[in-house]
Amino acid sequence: MAVAKSRKTPSRRGMRRAHDSLTAKQLATDPTSGEVHIRHHVTKDGYYRGKKVIDTRSSVPTED
């Protein structure tokens, strides 16, 4: 089994963890609907970059 030869110092530990921090989500506002959404994602209304890309009807007719 591998065993560490010497203990890692707090400085080395901190350097290793330097990129582990969390970042806030990047939010954008849709120019058409004014809705706030995550960048590069479709809004809840189905708009992406000011264009309607997904049909979001509230009630979908069902066939009997």
Distance bins in CASP14 RR format, pairs under 12 A and 6 or more apart:
PFRMAT RR
TARGET T0000
AUTHOR 0000-0000-0000
RMODE 2
METHOD distances of the structure
MODEL  1
4 12 0 0 0 0 0 1 0 0 0 0 0
6 12 0 0 0 0 0 1 0 0 0 0 0
7 13 0 0 0 0 1 0 0 0 0 0 0
8 14 0 0 0 0 1 0 0 0 0 0 0
8 15 0 0 0 0 1 0 0 0 0 0 0
8 16 1 0 0 1 0 0 0 0 0 0 0
8 17 0 0 0 0 0 1 0 0 0 0 0
9 15 0 0 0 0 1 0 0 0 0 0 0
9 16 0 0 0 0 0 1 0 0 0 0 0
10 16 0 0 0 0 0 1 0 0 0 0 0
10 17 0 0 0 0 0 1 0 0 0 0 0
11 17 0 0 0 0 0 1 0 0 0 0 0
11 18 0 0 0 0 0 1 0 0 0 0 0
12 18 0 0 0 0 0 1 0 0 0 0 0
13 20 0 0 0 0 0 1 0 0 0 0 0
14 20 0 0 0 0 1 0 0 0 0 0 0
14 21 0 0 0 0 0 1 0 0 0 0 0
24 38 0 0 0 0 0 1 0 0 0 0 0
24 39 0 0 0 0 0 1 0 0 0 0 0
25 36 0 0 0 0 0 1 0 0 0 0 0
25 37 0 0 0 0 1 0 0 0 0 0 0
25 38 1 0 1 0 0 0 0 0 0 0 0
25 39 0 0 0 0 1 0 0 0 0 0 0
25 40 0 0 0 0 0 1 0 0 0 0 0
25 41 0 0 0 0 1 0 0 0 0 0 0
26 36 0 0 0 0 0 1 0 0 0 0 0
26 37 0 0 0 0 0 1 0 0 0 0 0
26 38 1 0 0 1 0 0 0 0 0 0 0
26 39 1 0 1 0 0 0 0 0 0 0 0
26 40 0 0 0 0 1 0 0 0 0 0 0
26 41 0 0 0 0 1 0 0 0 0 0 0
27 34 0 0 0 0 0 1 0 0 0 0 0
27 35 0 0 0 0 0 1 0 0 0 0 0
27 36 1 0 1 0 0 0 0 0 0 0 0
27 37 1 0 0 1 0 0 0 0 0 0 0
27 38 1 0 0 1 0 0 0 0 0 0 0
27 39 1 0 0 1 0 0 0 0 0 0 0
27 40 0 0 0 0 0 1 0 0 0 0 0
27 41 0 0 0 0 0 1 0 0 0 0 0
27 43 0 0 0 0 0 1 0 0 0 0 0
28 34 0 0 0 0 1 0 0 0 0 0 0
28 35 0 0 0 0 1 0 0 0 0 0 0
28 36 1 0 0 1 0 0 0 0 0 0 0
28 37 1 0 0 1 0 0 0 0 0 0 0
28 38 1 0 0 1 0 0 0 0 0 0 0
28 39 1 0 1 0 0 0 0 0 0 0 0
28 40 0 0 0 0 1 0 0 0 0 0 0
28 41 0 0 0 0 1 0 0 0 0 0 0
28 42 0 0 0 0 0 1 0 0 0 0 0
28 43 0 0 0 0 1 0 0 0 0 0 0
28 47 0 0 0 0 0 1 0 0 0 0 0
28 48 0 0 0 0 0 1 0 0 0 0 0
28 49 0 0 0 0 1 0 0 0 0 0 0
28 50 0 0 0 0 0 1 0 0 0 0 0
29 35 1 0 0 1 0 0 0 0 0 0 0
29 36 1 0 1 0 0 0 0 0 0 0 0
29 37 1 0 0 1 0 0 0 0 0 0 0
29 38 0 0 0 0 0 1 0 0 0 0 0
29 39 0 0 0 0 0 1 0 0 0 0 0
29 43 0 0 0 0 1 0 0 0 0 0 0
29 47 0 0 0 0 0 1 0 0 0 0 0
29 49 0 0 0 0 0 1 0 0 0 0 0
29 50 0 0 0 0 0 1 0 0 0 0 0
30 36 1 0 0 1 0 0 0 0 0 0 0
30 37 1 0 0 1 0 0 0 0 0 0 0
30 38 0 0 0 0 0 1 0 0 0 0 0
30 39 0 0 0 0 0 1 0 0 0 0 0
30 41 0 0 0 0 0 1 0 0 0 0 0
30 42 0 0 0 0 1 0 0 0 0 0 0
30 43 1 0 1 0 0 0 0 0 0 0 0
30 44 0 0 0 0 1 0 0 0 0 0 0
30 45 1 0 0 1 0 0 0 0 0 0 0
30 46 0 0 0 0 1 0 0 0 0 0 0
30 47 1 0 1 0 0 0 0 0 0 0 0
30 48 0 0 0 0 1 0 0 0 0 0 0
30 49 0 0 0 0 1 0 0 0 0 0 0
30 50 1 0 0 1 0 0 0 0 0 0 0
30 51 0 0 0 0 1 0 0 0 0 0 0
30 52 0 0 0 0 0 1 0 0 0 0 0
30 53 0 0 0 0 0 1 0 0 0 0 0
31 37 0 0 0 0 0 1 0 0 0 0 0
31 43 0 0 0 0 0 1 0 0 0 0 0
31 47 0 0 0 0 1 0 0 0 0 0 0
31 48 0 0 0 0 0 1 0 0 0 0 0
31 49 1 0 0 1 0 0 0 0 0 0 0
31 50 1 0 1 0 0 0 0 0 0 0 0
31 51 0 0 0 0 1 0 0 0 0 0 0
32 43 0 0 0 0 1 0 0 0 0 0 0
32 45 0 0 0 0 1 0 0 0 0 0 0
32 46 0 0 0 0 1 0 0 0 0 0 0
32 47 1 0 1 0 0 0 0 0 0 0 0
32 48 0 0 0 0 1 0 0 0 0 0 0
32 49 0 0 0 0 1 0 0 0 0 0 0
32 50 1 0 1 0 0 0 0 0 0 0 0
32 51 1 0 0 1 0 0 0 0 0 0 0
32 52 0 0 0 0 1 0 0 0 0 0 0
32 53 0 0 0 0 0 1 0 0 0 0 0
33 42 0 0 0 0 0 1 0 0 0 0 0
33 43 1 0 0 1 0 0 0 0 0 0 0
33 44 0 0 0 0 1 0 0 0 0 0 0
33 45 1 0 1 0 0 0 0 0 0 0 0
33 46 0 0 0 0 1 0 0 0 0 0 0
33 47 1 0 1 0 0 0 0 0 0 0 0
33 48 0 0 0 0 0 1 0 0 0 0 0
33 49 0 0 0 0 0 1 0 0 0 0 0
33 50 0 0 0 0 1 0 0 0 0 0 0
33 51 0 0 0 0 0 1 0 0 0 0 0
33 52 0 0 0 0 1 0 0 0 0 0 0
33 56 0 0 0 0 0 1 0 0 0 0 0
34 43 0 0 0 0 1 0 0 0 0 0 0
34 44 0 0 0 0 0 1 0 0 0 0 0
34 45 0 0 0 0 1 0 0 0 0 0 0
34 47 0 0 0 0 1 0 0 0 0 0 0
34 50 0 0 0 0 1 0 0 0 0 0 0
35 41 0 0 0 0 0 1 0 0 0 0 0
35 42 0 0 0 0 0 1 0 0 0 0 0
35 43 1 0 1 0 0 0 0 0 0 0 0
35 44 1 0 0 1 0 0 0 0 0 0 0
35 45 1 0 0 1 0 0 0 0 0 0 0
35 46 0 0 0 0 1 0 0 0 0 0 0
35 47 1 0 0 1 0 0 0 0 0 0 0
35 48 0 0 0 0 0 1 0 0 0 0 0
35 50 0 0 0 0 0 1 0 0 0 0 0
35 56 0 0 0 0 0 1 0 0 0 0 0
36 43 0 0 0 0 1 0 0 0 0 0 0
36 44 0 0 0 0 0 1 0 0 0 0 0
36 45 0 0 0 0 0 1 0 0 0 0 0
36 47 0 0 0 0 0 1 0 0 0 0 0
37 43 1 0 1 0 0 0 0 0 0 0 0
37 44 1 0 0 1 0 0 0 0 0 0 0
37 45 0 0 0 0 1 0 0 0 0 0 0
37 46 0 0 0 0 1 0 0 0 0 0 0
37 47 0 0 0 0 1 0 0 0 0 0 0
37 48 0 0 0 0 1 0 0 0 0 0 0
37 49 0 0 0 0 0 1 0 0 0 0 0
37 50 0 0 0 0 0 1 0 0 0 0 0
38 44 0 0 0 0 0 1 0 0 0 0 0
38 48 0 0 0 0 0 1 0 0 0 0 0
39 48 0 0 0 0 0 1 0 0 0 0 0
39 49 0 0 0 0 0 1 0 0 0 0 0
40 48 0 0 0 0 1 0 0 0 0 0 0
40 49 0 0 0 0 1 0 0 0 0 0 0
41 47 0 0 0 0 0 1 0 0 0 0 0
41 48 1 0 0 1 0 0 0 0 0 0 0
41 49 0 0 0 0 0 1 0 0 0 0 0
41 53 0 0 0 0 0 1 0 0 0 0 0
41 54 0 0 0 0 0 1 0 0 0 0 0
42 48 1 0 1 0 0 0 0 0 0 0 0
42 49 0 0 0 0 1 0 0 0 0 0 0
42 50 0 0 0 0 0 1 0 0 0 0 0
42 51 0 0 0 0 0 1 0 0 0 0 0
42 52 0 0 0 0 1 0 0 0 0 0 0
42 53 1 0 0 1 0 0 0 0 0 0 0
42 54 1 0 0 1 0 0 0 0 0 0 0
42 55 0 0 0 0 0 1 0 0 0 0 0
42 56 0 0 0 0 1 0 0 0 0 0 0
43 49 0 0 0 0 0 1 0 0 0 0 0
43 50 0 0 0 0 1 0 0 0 0 0 0
43 51 0 0 0 0 0 1 0 0 0 0 0
43 52 0 0 0 0 1 0 0 0 0 0 0
43 53 0 0 0 0 1 0 0 0 0 0 0
43 54 0 0 0 0 1 0 0 0 0 0 0
43 56 0 0 0 0 1 0 0 0 0 0 0
44 54 0 0 0 0 1 0 0 0 0 0 0
44 56 1 0 0 1 0 0 0 0 0 0 0
44 58 0 0 0 0 0 1 0 0 0 0 0
45 51 0 0 0 0 0 1 0 0 0 0 0
45 52 0 0 0 0 1 0 0 0 0 0 0
45 53 0 0 0 0 0 1 0 0 0 0 0
45 54 0 0 0 0 1 0 0 0 0 0 0
45 55 0 0 0 0 0 1 0 0 0 0 0
45 56 1 0 0 1 0 0 0 0 0 0 0
45 57 0 0 0 0 0 1 0 0 0 0 0
45 58 0 0 0 0 0 1 0 0 0 0 0
46 52 1 0 0 1 0 0 0 0 0 0 0
46 53 1 0 0 1 0 0 0 0 0 0 0
46 54 1 0 1 0 0 0 0 0 0 0 0
46 55 0 0 0 0 1 0 0 0 0 0 0
46 56 1 0 1 0 0 0 0 0 0 0 0
46 57 0 0 0 0 0 1 0 0 0 0 0
47 53 1 0 0 1 0 0 0 0 0 0 0
47 54 0 0 0 0 1 0 0 0 0 0 0
47 55 0 0 0 0 0 1 0 0 0 0 0
47 56 0 0 0 0 1 0 0 0 0 0 0
48 54 0 0 0 0 1 0 0 0 0 0 0
END
